[in-house]
Amino acid sequence: MGMTHSTSGKRGFAYHREPCEYELTREQVMAVLRCEDALRMSDEVQAAYTMREGATGNEYMAQVRDVTEALQRRALVEAGGVEPGEGEAAVGAPRNVRDEYQGDA
């Protein structure tokens, strides 16, 4: 089934594109996604994903969104050749890849 959250390049089960001035090559996208995967498994990010005591479901989903967006911006800088401070403008580029490469394994 896969992710259907907006940070995954989908809204519900439909692909979507975000307006984005950045385009990444296939090689850059693969490097960013590998970096993102490694960051997700780090103790730092796993701790950030841990639900805060007393948080509601909606608060936790907002926390997950915020942590995910921060790690996506970080991966763009660390592996995608995006300048520090430009991650916010570029964050749509890897999300748009799901639409650009539909069905590509």
Secondary structure, DSSP 4 states (H G I P E B T S, - for coil): ----SGGGTEETTEE-----S----HHHHHHHHHHHHHHHHSHHHHHHHSPPTT--HHHHHHHHHHHHHHHHHHHHHHHS-PPTT-HHHHTHHHHHHHHHTTT--
